[in-house]
Amino acid sequence: MIRKISISVFSLLAGASMAAEVPKVLEIGASLPPFSLPGTDGKTHTEKDYADAKIFCVIFTCNHCPDSVAAAARTEKIHQGYKGKGVAIIAVNSNNPASLRPDELGYSPYNDSFEEMKPFADSYGWTFPYLYDGEKQDFATACGAQSTPHVFVFDADRKLRYTGRMDDAGRKKDPVEKSYIGNAFDSILAGKEVAEPVTRSFGCSTKWLFKGDSVAREQKEWEEKPVTLDDLDEALAKKLRDNKSGNVRVINFWSTTCGPCVAEFPDLVETYRRFQNRNVDFISISLDPADDKAKVKKFLESRHAALSQRTQPSMEKEGRTSNNYIWTGENADKLAEAIHPEWTGALPLTVIISPEGKTLWSSNSELNVVELRTEILKGLE
């Protein structure tokens, strides 16, 4: 269990709602708030575990934010550079997954759940603790974590000496020209004052629990969107393959009688929704008999396979009227030859096509959704 901190703007509940108030940033000179948080290593961490460190650094971050993703490798680098000097670094994910809209997730294959923290950390080779505060957000509240990433550096007496951003690199991959966190470490270790004790922490806002209401409203709006289904012949299939939309295109071949197809379909819709603010579209192609069109549409409606208004212009650019199709051509060989000649005919099949009509990736087995999202991100680079 995560121990409750006494100072919290979220301690008073009105039904299931929480006060829509963002806490203030901890002031310079303030003491480190106590915490008890689960880590990806299976242990519960408290401030007492780091009592011997000359400097204790807390970096509020997450799995999804493009600023956090860009800083992930730099965080491990700064840890390696200072761990031998008595500096202890922990990362803390205080985002609540239920407070994240799908379209905020288009820069990482991971959500901000506790379960997804370990694979995220492993993908960047993190060797420092990664803790979860998203259930109650008490520690983030006590510190006033505004964004991801947001750094808090405490000295040997556990007084706050620096708070703000890590550096000026932002989302660039170039070498860091100015490291605020490194400068803070060096100053404290040398017994000096930190020259810039406070900076702005640029990044995605903390996903506080009270934001869950707006996410629920967005979900309801999505579920009320109309779902369409058009016939697909050979000529239109070739147009889908040529891909003149300007987007990275995900095409899924499926059937209502295919168990894996049905099981993975919600992940495909969710993946489309998370990338809808970027240049990505999703096309579903049913291989059910043409006479089962009503059945296919009913399934699509139950899975809310709607079209985002953000990708509607690219669809209209190609003269299409739907993102969902049922094959009505002579036989499936023509469909395979038009879109993916390597297809064996087994379902499901998912293909990623570049804006130039080049196959970037394909999978003819049950979907690994993290792999799919990773390949989409590669296609967007």
TIMAR-679174 format. One record per residue (C-alpha): residue number from 1; residue in one letter; x, y, z. Coordinates in nm, 2 decimals, decimal comma. Example, Ala and Ser with C-alpha at 12.3 -4.5 7.8 and 13.67 -1.06 7.14 Angstrom:
BEGIN
+-----+------+--------+--------+--------+
!  nr ! rest !      u !      v !      w !
+-----+------+--------+--------+--------+
!   1 !    A !   1,23 !  -0,45 !   0,78 !
!   2 !    S !   1,37 !  -0,11 !   0,71 !
+-----+------+--------+--------+--------+
***
This chain:
BEGIN
+-----+------+--------+--------+--------+
!  nr ! rest !      u !      v !      w !
+-----+------+--------+--------+--------+
!   1 !    M !   0,00 !   0,00 !   0,00 !
!   2 !    I !   0,11 !   0,35 !  -0,07 !
!   3 !    R !   0,13 !   0,54 !   0,26 !
!   4 !    K !  -0,08 !   0,85 !   0,28 !
!   5 !    I !   0,09 !   1,19 !   0,32 !
!   6 !    S !  -0,08 !   1,43 !   0,55 !
!   7 !    I !  -0,04 !   1,73 !   0,31 !
!   8 !    S !  -0,26 !   1,67 !   0,01 !
!   9 !    V !  -0,51 !   1,87 !  -0,18 !
!  10 !    F !  -0,68 !   1,55 !  -0,27 !
!  11 !    S !  -0,76 !   1,44 !   0,09 !
!  12 !    L !  -1,12 !   1,56 !   0,07 !
!  13 !    L !  -1,35 !   1,38 !  -0,16 !
!  14 !    A !  -1,69 !   1,48 !  -0,28 !
!  15 !    G !  -1,84 !   1,15 !  -0,39 !
!  16 !    A !  -1,61 !   1,02 !  -0,66 !
!  17 !    S !  -1,49 !   1,36 !  -0,77 !
!  18 !    M !  -1,18 !   1,54 !  -0,65 !
!  19 !    A !  -1,11 !   1,91 !  -0,62 !
!  20 !    A !  -0,97 !   2,04 !  -0,95 !
!  21 !    E !  -0,68 !   2,21 !  -0,79 !
!  22 !    V !  -0,31 !   2,18 !  -0,89 !
!  23 !    P !  -0,08 !   2,19 !  -0,59 !
!  24 !    K !   0,20 !   2,46 !  -0,57 !
!  25 !    V !   0,56 !   2,37 !  -0,62 !
!  26 !    L !   0,76 !   2,30 !  -0,31 !
!  27 !    E !   0,96 !   2,60 !  -0,21 !
!  28 !    I !   1,34 !   2,61 !  -0,19 !
!  29 !    G !   1,45 !   2,52 !   0,16 !
!  30 !    A !   1,15 !   2,30 !   0,22 !
!  31 !    S !   1,20 !   1,95 !   0,36 !
!  32 !    L !   1,16 !   1,63 !   0,16 !
!  33 !    P !   0,81 !   1,50 !   0,21 !
!  34 !    P !   0,79 !   1,14 !   0,33 !
!  35 !    F !   0,68 !   0,87 !   0,09 !
!  36 !    S !   0,62 !   0,50 !   0,06 !
!  37 !    L !   0,59 !   0,39 !  -0,30 !
!  38 !    P !   0,61 !   0,06 !  -0,49 !
!  39 !    G !   0,88 !   0,02 !  -0,75 !
!  40 !    T !   0,93 !  -0,18 !  -1,07 !
!  41 !    D !   1,18 !  -0,39 !  -0,87 !
!  42 !    G !   0,89 !  -0,54 !  -0,66 !
!  43 !    K !   1,00 !  -0,35 !  -0,35 !
!  44 !    T !   0,84 !  -0,07 !  -0,15 !
!  45 !    H !   1,07 !   0,24 !  -0,13 !
!  46 !    T !   1,07 !   0,51 !   0,14 !
!  47 !    E !   1,29 !   0,81 !   0,19 !
!  48 !    K !   1,47 !   0,62 !   0,47 !
!  49 !    D !   1,62 !   0,39 !   0,20 !
!  50 !    Y !   1,83 !   0,68 !   0,08 !
!  51 !    A !   1,94 !   0,82 !   0,41 !
!  52 !    D !   2,31 !   0,78 !   0,34 !
!  53 !    A !   2,30 !   0,98 !   0,01 !
!  54 !    K !   2,47 !   1,32 !   0,00 !
!  55 !    I !   2,21 !   1,43 !  -0,25 !
!  56 !    F !   1,87 !   1,29 !  -0,31 !
!  57 !    C !   1,71 !   1,36 !  -0,65 !
!  58 !    V !   1,35 !   1,30 !  -0,74 !
!  59 !    I !   1,25 !   1,31 !  -1,10 !
!  60 !    F !   0,87 !   1,30 !  -1,17 !
!  61 !    T !   0,83 !   1,15 !  -1,51 !
!  62 !    C !   0,62 !   0,90 !  -1,70 !
!  63 !    N !   0,60 !   0,65 !  -1,98 !
!  64 !    H !   0,40 !   0,84 !  -2,24 !
!  65 !    C !   0,50 !   1,21 !  -2,26 !
!  66 !    P !   0,73 !   1,30 !  -2,55 !
!  67 !    D !   0,94 !   1,52 !  -2,32 !
!  68 !    S !   0,99 !   1,23 !  -2,07 !
!  69 !    V !   1,06 !   0,99 !  -2,36 !
!  70 !    A !   1,32 !   1,23 !  -2,49 !
!  71 !    A !   1,48 !   1,27 !  -2,15 !
!  72 !    A !   1,48 !   0,90 !  -2,06 !
!  73 !    A !   1,83 !   0,82 !  -2,20 !
!  74 !    R !   1,97 !   1,14 !  -2,05 !
!  75 !    T !   1,83 !   1,04 !  -1,71 !
!  76 !    E !   2,03 !   0,72 !  -1,71 !
!  77 !    K !   2,34 !   0,90 !  -1,82 !
!  78 !    I !   2,32 !   1,16 !  -1,54 !
!  79 !    H !   2,27 !   0,87 !  -1,29 !
!  80 !    Q !   2,58 !   0,69 !  -1,42 !
!  81 !    G !   2,78 !   1,02 !  -1,40 !
!  82 !    Y !   2,69 !   1,09 !  -1,03 !
!  83 !    K !   2,61 !   0,76 !  -0,86 !
!  84 !    G !   2,97 !   0,72 !  -0,75 !
!  85 !    K !   2,96 !   1,07 !  -0,59 !
!  86 !    G !   2,69 !   1,00 !  -0,34 !
!  87 !    V !   2,40 !   1,11 !  -0,55 !
!  88 !    A !   2,08 !   0,90 !  -0,54 !
!  89 !    I !   1,82 !   0,94 !  -0,81 !
!  90 !    I !   1,47 !   0,80 !  -0,82 !
!  91 !    A !   1,21 !   0,84 !  -1,09 !
!  92 !    V !   0,85 !   0,87 !  -0,99 !
!  93 !    N !   0,55 !   0,82 !  -1,22 !
!  94 !    S !   0,26 !   1,01 !  -1,06 !
!  95 !    N !   0,02 !   1,00 !  -1,36 !
!  96 !    N !  -0,31 !   0,82 !  -1,33 !
!  97 !    P !  -0,38 !   0,62 !  -1,65 !
!  98 !    A !  -0,76 !   0,69 !  -1,62 !
!  99 !    S !  -0,68 !   1,06 !  -1,65 !
! 100 !    L !  -0,52 !   1,03 !  -1,99 !
! 101 !    R !  -0,70 !   1,07 !  -2,31 !
! 102 !    P !  -0,61 !   0,82 !  -2,59 !
! 103 !    D !  -0,49 !   1,11 !  -2,81 !
! 104 !    E !  -0,23 !   1,21 !  -2,55 !
! 105 !    L !  -0,05 !   0,88 !  -2,60 !
! 106 !    G !   0,09 !   0,91 !  -2,96 !
! 107 !    Y !   0,46 !   0,94 !  -2,87 !
! 108 !    S !   0,52 !   0,62 !  -2,69 !
! 109 !    P !   0,41 !   0,26 !  -2,71 !
! 110 !    Y !   0,33 !   0,26 !  -2,34 !
! 111 !    N !   0,06 !   0,40 !  -2,12 !
! 112 !    D !   0,13 !   0,53 !  -1,77 !
! 113 !    S !   0,01 !   0,22 !  -1,58 !
! 114 !    F !   0,23 !   0,06 !  -1,32 !
! 115 !    E !   0,24 !  -0,26 !  -1,52 !
! 116 !    E !   0,39 !  -0,07 !  -1,82 !
! 117 !    M !   0,66 !   0,11 !  -1,62 !
! 118 !    K !   0,90 !  -0,18 !  -1,61 !
! 119 !    P !   0,91 !  -0,24 !  -1,99 !
! 120 !    F !   0,95 !   0,14 !  -2,04 !
! 121 !    A !   1,24 !   0,16 !  -1,79 !
! 122 !    D !   1,40 !  -0,16 !  -1,94 !
! 123 !    S !   1,38 !  -0,01 !  -2,29 !
! 124 !    Y !   1,61 !   0,27 !  -2,18 !
! 125 !    G !   1,84 !   0,06 !  -1,96 !
! 126 !    W !   1,74 !   0,24 !  -1,63 !
! 127 !    T !   1,94 !   0,12 !  -1,33 !
! 128 !    F !   1,79 !   0,35 !  -1,08 !
! 129 !    P !   1,45 !   0,30 !  -0,90 !
! 130 !    Y !   1,13 !   0,38 !  -1,08 !
! 131 !    L !   0,84 !   0,42 !  -0,84 !
! 132 !    Y !   0,46 !   0,46 !  -0,89 !
! 133 !    D !   0,25 !   0,73 !  -0,73 !
! 134 !    G !  -0,04 !   0,73 !  -0,97 !
! 135 !    E !  -0,29 !   0,56 !  -0,74 !
! 136 !    K !  -0,32 !   0,84 !  -0,48 !
! 137 !    Q !  -0,07 !   1,10 !  -0,60 !
! 138 !    D !   0,02 !   1,20 !  -0,24 !
! 139 !    F !   0,39 !   1,24 !  -0,30 !
! 140 !    A !   0,34 !   1,44 !  -0,63 !
! 141 !    T !   0,09 !   1,66 !  -0,44 !
! 142 !    A !   0,33 !   1,72 !  -0,15 !
! 143 !    C !   0,61 !   1,82 !  -0,39 !
! 144 !    G !   0,39 !   2,01 !  -0,63 !
! 145 !    A !   0,50 !   1,81 !  -0,94 !
! 146 !    Q !   0,37 !   2,02 !  -1,23 !
! 147 !    S !   0,49 !   1,83 !  -1,54 !
! 148 !    T !   0,69 !   1,54 !  -1,67 !
! 149 !    P !   0,98 !   1,55 !  -1,62 !
! 150 !    H !   1,00 !   1,77 !  -1,31 !
! 151 !    V !   1,32 !   1,76 !  -1,10 !
! 152 !    F !   1,35 !   1,81 !  -0,72 !
! 153 !    V !   1,71 !   1,80 !  -0,57 !
! 154 !    F !   1,75 !   1,77 !  -0,19 !
! 155 !    D !   2,08 !   1,81 !  -0,01 !
! 156 !    A !   2,22 !   1,59 !   0,27 !
! 157 !    D !   1,98 !   1,75 !   0,52 !
! 158 !    R !   1,70 !   1,68 !   0,28 !
! 159 !    K !   1,63 !   2,04 !   0,21 !
! 160 !    L !   1,52 !   2,14 !  -0,14 !
! 161 !    R !   1,80 !   2,31 !  -0,33 !
! 162 !    Y !   1,68 !   2,29 !  -0,69 !
! 163 !    T !   1,36 !   2,24 !  -0,87 !
! 164 !    G !   1,27 !   2,26 !  -1,24 !
! 165 !    R !   1,38 !   2,11 !  -1,56 !
! 166 !    M !   1,67 !   1,87 !  -1,62 !
! 167 !    D !   1,83 !   2,07 !  -1,90 !
! 168 !    D !   1,77 !   2,27 !  -2,21 !
! 169 !    A !   1,78 !   1,98 !  -2,45 !
! 170 !    G !   1,40 !   1,94 !  -2,46 !
! 171 !    R !   1,31 !   1,68 !  -2,72 !
! 172 !    K !   1,63 !   1,72 !  -2,92 !
! 173 !    K !   1,87 !   1,43 !  -2,95 !
! 174 !    D !   2,17 !   1,67 !  -2,97 !
! 175 !    P !   2,42 !   1,68 !  -2,68 !
! 176 !    V !   2,30 !   1,88 !  -2,37 !
! 177 !    E !   2,44 !   2,23 !  -2,37 !
! 178 !    K !   2,32 !   2,33 !  -2,03 !
! 179 !    S !   2,23 !   2,08 !  -1,75 !
! 180 !    Y !   2,05 !   2,24 !  -1,46 !
! 181 !    I !   2,05 !   1,91 !  -1,27 !
! 182 !    G !   2,42 !   1,86 !  -1,32 !
! 183 !    N !   2,50 !   2,21 !  -1,22 !
! 184 !    A !   2,29 !   2,17 !  -0,90 !
! 185 !    F !   2,46 !   1,84 !  -0,82 !
! 186 !    D !   2,81 !   2,00 !  -0,87 !
! 187 !    S !   2,72 !   2,31 !  -0,66 !
! 188 !    I !   2,58 !   2,11 !  -0,36 !
! 189 !    L !   2,87 !   1,86 !  -0,37 !
! 190 !    A !   3,11 !   2,16 !  -0,36 !
! 191 !    G !   2,93 !   2,32 !  -0,07 !
! 192 !    K !   2,81 !   2,61 !  -0,28 !
! 193 !    E !   2,47 !   2,77 !  -0,34 !
! 194 !    V !   2,29 !   2,66 !  -0,66 !
! 195 !    A !   2,31 !   2,95 !  -0,91 !
! 196 !    E !   1,97 !   2,89 !  -1,05 !
! 197 !    P !   1,77 !   2,71 !  -0,78 !
! 198 !    V !   1,43 !   2,74 !  -0,97 !
! 199 !    T !   1,35 !   2,69 !  -1,34 !
! 200 !    R !   1,03 !   2,61 !  -1,53 !
! 201 !    S !   0,97 !   2,24 !  -1,57 !
! 202 !    F !   0,86 !   2,22 !  -1,93 !
! 203 !    G !   0,66 !   1,90 !  -2,03 !
! 204 !    C !   0,32 !   1,73 !  -2,03 !
! 205 !    S !   0,11 !   1,83 !  -1,73 !
! 206 !    T !   0,07 !   1,58 !  -1,44 !
! 207 !    K !  -0,24 !   1,37 !  -1,51 !
! 208 !    W !  -0,42 !   1,44 !  -1,18 !
! 209 !    L !  -0,70 !   1,22 !  -1,07 !
! 210 !    F !  -0,96 !   1,50 !  -1,12 !
! 211 !    K !  -0,88 !   1,49 !  -1,49 !
! 212 !    G !  -1,06 !   1,16 !  -1,51 !
! 213 !    D !  -1,40 !   1,33 !  -1,56 !
! 214 !    S !  -1,29 !   1,49 !  -1,88 !
! 215 !    V !  -1,15 !   1,16 !  -2,01 !
! 216 !    A !  -1,48 !   0,99 !  -1,94 !
! 217 !    R !  -1,66 !   1,26 !  -2,13 !
! 218 !    E !  -1,43 !   1,22 !  -2,43 !
! 219 !    Q !  -1,49 !   0,84 !  -2,42 !
! 220 !    K !  -1,86 !   0,89 !  -2,43 !
! 221 !    E !  -1,83 !   1,13 !  -2,72 !
! 222 !    W !  -1,62 !   0,87 !  -2,91 !
! 223 !    E !  -1,87 !   0,60 !  -2,84 !
! 224 !    E !  -2,15 !   0,82 !  -2,99 !
! 225 !    K !  -1,96 !   0,87 !  -3,32 !
! 226 !    P !  -2,11 !   0,70 !  -3,62 !
! 227 !    V !  -1,94 !   0,39 !  -3,76 !
! 228 !    T !  -1,95 !   0,33 !  -4,14 !
! 229 !    L !  -1,88 !   0,03 !  -4,36 !
! 230 !    D !  -1,81 !   0,03 !  -4,73 !
! 231 !    D !  -1,76 !  -0,24 !  -4,99 !
! 232 !    L !  -1,41 !  -0,30 !  -5,11 !
! 233 !    D !  -1,32 !  -0,41 !  -5,46 !
! 234 !    E !  -0,98 !  -0,46 !  -5,63 !
! 235 !    A !  -0,95 !  -0,11 !  -5,76 !
! 236 !    L !  -1,02 !   0,05 !  -5,42 !
! 237 !    A !  -0,78 !  -0,20 !  -5,26 !
! 238 !    K !  -0,50 !  -0,08 !  -5,49 !
! 239 !    K !  -0,58 !   0,28 !  -5,39 !
! 240 !    L !  -0,55 !   0,19 !  -5,02 !
! 241 !    R !  -0,21 !   0,04 !  -5,10 !
! 242 !    D !  -0,09 !   0,33 !  -5,30 !
! 243 !    N !  -0,17 !   0,55 !  -5,00 !
! 244 !    K !  -0,20 !   0,90 !  -5,12 !
! 245 !    S !  -0,33 !   1,02 !  -4,78 !
! 246 !    G !   0,01 !   1,15 !  -4,66 !
! 247 !    N !  -0,03 !   0,94 !  -4,35 !
! 248 !    V !   0,13 !   0,63 !  -4,21 !
! 249 !    R !  -0,14 !   0,37 !  -4,27 !
! 250 !    V !  -0,23 !   0,07 !  -4,06 !
! 251 !    I !  -0,44 !  -0,19 !  -4,24 !
! 252 !    N !  -0,60 !  -0,49 !  -4,05 !
! 253 !    F !  -0,74 !  -0,79 !  -4,23 !
! 254 !    W !  -0,99 !  -0,97 !  -4,00 !
! 255 !    S !  -1,32 !  -1,16 !  -3,97 !
! 256 !    T !  -1,59 !  -1,20 !  -3,71 !
! 257 !    T !  -1,53 !  -1,57 !  -3,71 !
! 258 !    C !  -1,16 !  -1,54 !  -3,63 !
! 259 !    G !  -1,11 !  -1,55 !  -3,25 !
! 260 !    P !  -0,77 !  -1,37 !  -3,24 !
! 261 !    C !  -0,91 !  -1,10 !  -3,48 !
! 262 !    V !  -1,20 !  -1,03 !  -3,24 !
! 263 !    A !  -0,98 !  -1,03 !  -2,93 !
! 264 !    E !  -0,72 !  -0,79 !  -3,07 !
! 265 !    F !  -0,96 !  -0,55 !  -3,25 !
! 266 !    P !  -1,01 !  -0,32 !  -2,94 !
! 267 !    D !  -0,64 !  -0,27 !  -2,92 !
! 268 !    L !  -0,63 !  -0,16 !  -3,29 !
! 269 !    V !  -0,91 !   0,09 !  -3,23 !
! 270 !    E !  -0,73 !   0,22 !  -2,92 !
! 271 !    T !  -0,40 !   0,24 !  -3,11 !
! 272 !    Y !  -0,57 !   0,45 !  -3,39 !
! 273 !    R !  -0,72 !   0,68 !  -3,13 !
! 274 !    R !  -0,38 !   0,74 !  -2,96 !
! 275 !    F !  -0,22 !   0,84 !  -3,29 !
! 276 !    Q !  -0,51 !   1,04 !  -3,43 !
! 277 !    N !  -0,33 !   1,37 !  -3,36 !
! 278 !    R !  -0,04 !   1,25 !  -3,57 !
! 279 !    N !  -0,02 !   1,15 !  -3,94 !
! 280 !    V !  -0,17 !   0,80 !  -3,89 !
! 281 !    D !  -0,48 !   0,63 !  -4,02 !
! 282 !    F !  -0,64 !   0,29 !  -3,96 !
! 283 !    I !  -0,82 !   0,08 !  -4,22 !
! 284 !    S !  -1,01 !  -0,24 !  -4,13 !
! 285 !    I !  -1,09 !  -0,49 !  -4,40 !
! 286 !    S !  -1,34 !  -0,77 !  -4,32 !
! 287 !    L !  -1,30 !  -1,10 !  -4,49 !
! 288 !    D !  -1,65 !  -1,21 !  -4,39 !
! 289 !    P !  -1,89 !  -1,31 !  -4,67 !
! 290 !    A !  -2,04 !  -1,01 !  -4,83 !
! 291 !    D !  -2,39 !  -1,13 !  -4,73 !
! 292 !    D !  -2,28 !  -1,08 !  -4,36 !
! 293 !    K !  -2,23 !  -0,70 !  -4,40 !
! 294 !    A !  -2,49 !  -0,62 !  -4,14 !
! 295 !    K !  -2,32 !  -0,85 !  -3,89 !
! 296 !    V !  -1,98 !  -0,70 !  -3,96 !
! 297 !    K !  -2,12 !  -0,35 !  -3,91 !
! 298 !    K !  -2,28 !  -0,45 !  -3,59 !
! 299 !    F !  -1,94 !  -0,58 !  -3,46 !
! 300 !    L !  -1,76 !  -0,26 !  -3,57 !
! 301 !    E !  -2,02 !  -0,05 !  -3,39 !
! 302 !    S !  -1,98 !  -0,25 !  -3,07 !
! 303 !    R !  -1,61 !  -0,19 !  -3,09 !
! 304 !    H !  -1,66 !   0,18 !  -3,17 !
! 305 !    A !  -1,44 !   0,16 !  -3,49 !
! 306 !    A !  -1,53 !   0,52 !  -3,57 !
! 307 !    L !  -1,34 !   0,78 !  -3,77 !
! 308 !    S !  -1,16 !   1,07 !  -3,60 !
! 309 !    Q !  -1,24 !   1,41 !  -3,75 !
! 310 !    R !  -0,86 !   1,47 !  -3,74 !
! 311 !    T !  -0,80 !   1,20 !  -4,00 !
! 312 !    Q !  -1,12 !   1,26 !  -4,20 !
! 313 !    P !  -0,95 !   1,51 !  -4,44 !
! 314 !    S !  -0,69 !   1,25 !  -4,54 !
! 315 !    M !  -0,97 !   1,00 !  -4,62 !
! 316 !    E !  -1,16 !   1,26 !  -4,83 !
! 317 !    K !  -0,84 !   1,34 !  -5,01 !
! 318 !    E !  -0,85 !   0,99 !  -5,15 !
! 319 !    G !  -1,22 !   1,02 !  -5,24 !
! 320 !    R !  -1,31 !   0,76 !  -4,98 !
! 321 !    T !  -1,61 !   0,76 !  -4,74 !
! 322 !    S !  -1,52 !   0,51 !  -4,47 !
! 323 !    N !  -1,23 !   0,37 !  -4,28 !
! 324 !    N !  -1,39 !   0,02 !  -4,26 !
! 325 !    Y !  -1,44 !  -0,22 !  -4,55 !
! 326 !    I !  -1,58 !  -0,56 !  -4,63 !
! 327 !    W !  -1,42 !  -0,74 !  -4,93 !
! 328 !    T !  -1,67 !  -0,79 !  -5,21 !
! 329 !    G !  -1,42 !  -0,88 !  -5,48 !
! 330 !    E !  -1,40 !  -1,20 !  -5,68 !
! 331 !    N !  -1,16 !  -1,38 !  -5,44 !
! 332 !    A !  -0,92 !  -1,29 !  -5,17 !
! 333 !    D !  -0,62 !  -1,35 !  -5,40 !
! 334 !    K !  -0,70 !  -1,02 !  -5,57 !
! 335 !    L !  -0,70 !  -0,85 !  -5,23 !
! 336 !    A !  -0,37 !  -1,00 !  -5,14 !
! 337 !    E !  -0,21 !  -0,91 !  -5,47 !
! 338 !    A !  -0,34 !  -0,55 !  -5,43 !
! 339 !    I !  -0,22 !  -0,48 !  -5,08 !
! 340 !    H !   0,02 !  -0,74 !  -4,94 !
! 341 !    P !   0,13 !  -1,02 !  -5,18 !
! 342 !    E !   0,33 !  -1,19 !  -4,91 !
! 343 !    W !   0,00 !  -1,27 !  -4,72 !
! 344 !    T !  -0,05 !  -1,64 !  -4,68 !
! 345 !    G !  -0,43 !  -1,60 !  -4,63 !
! 346 !    A !  -0,42 !  -1,67 !  -4,25 !
! 347 !    L !  -0,60 !  -1,42 !  -4,03 !
! 348 !    P !  -0,54 !  -1,18 !  -3,86 !
! 349 !    L !  -0,30 !  -0,98 !  -4,07 !
! 350 !    T !  -0,18 !  -0,63 !  -3,98 !
! 351 !    V !   0,03 !  -0,42 !  -4,22 !
! 352 !    I !   0,18 !  -0,07 !  -4,18 !
! 353 !    I !   0,23 !   0,12 !  -4,51 !
! 354 !    S !   0,43 !   0,44 !  -4,55 !
! 355 !    P !   0,29 !   0,75 !  -4,73 !
! 356 !    E !   0,49 !   0,63 !  -5,03 !
! 357 !    G !   0,31 !   0,30 !  -5,04 !
! 358 !    K !   0,60 !   0,10 !  -4,90 !
! 359 !    T !   0,54 !  -0,19 !  -4,66 !
! 360 !    L !   0,71 !  -0,09 !  -4,33 !
! 361 !    W !   0,60 !  -0,38 !  -4,11 !
! 362 !    S !   0,35 !  -0,67 !  -4,11 !
! 363 !    S !   0,23 !  -0,93 !  -3,87 !
! 364 !    N !   0,04 !  -1,25 !  -3,95 !
! 365 !    S !   0,00 !  -1,36 !  -3,60 !
! 366 !    E !  -0,18 !  -1,25 !  -3,28 !
! 367 !    L !  -0,11 !  -0,88 !  -3,23 !
! 368 !    N !   0,17 !  -0,76 !  -3,00 !
! 369 !    V !   0,03 !  -0,41 !  -2,95 !
! 370 !    V !   0,35 !  -0,26 !  -2,80 !
! 371 !    E !   0,54 !  -0,39 !  -3,11 !
! 372 !    L !   0,27 !  -0,24 !  -3,34 !
! 373 !    R !   0,29 !   0,10 !  -3,17 !
! 374 !    T !   0,67 !   0,09 !  -3,18 !
! 375 !    E !   0,67 !   0,03 !  -3,55 !
! 376 !    I !   0,42 !   0,31 !  -3,61 !
! 377 !    L !   0,65 !   0,55 !  -3,42 !
! 378 !    K !   0,94 !   0,43 !  -3,64 !
! 379 !    G !   0,73 !   0,51 !  -3,95 !
! 380 !    L !   0,66 !   0,86 !  -3,82 !
! 381 !    E !   1,03 !   0,94 !  -3,77 !
+-----+------+--------+--------+--------+
***
